[in-house]
């Protein structure tokens, strides 16, 4: 039939899949965007994703609270500040802690053996 448009009727599982997958895709996109910045304004990020600032703020808050994004929102400055974890620094701190525990055990052993 020429000139007629057909409306595609999606099964409900496709809508469910979209509702489940879309937030995960947003998290990935937000992470990729924030990886380039130490801090970025909410307005600039909202413009980049073509979202209203309020909606972006709400989504970021949910993702941050769920632990899916490592950043903080500065409401006063209107900025999103990334909280990057430095792997080398974390490993160094763990090494120091384990080293101190090992030294304490050796000192206790030396006291027992020495008496």
Secondary structure, 3 states (H helix, E strand, C coil): CCCCCCCCCCCHHHHHHHHHHHHHHHHHHHHHHHCCCCEEEHHHHHHHHCCCHHHHHHHHHHHHHCCCCCEEEECCCCEEEECCCCHHHHHHHHHHHHHHHHHHHHHHHHHHHHC
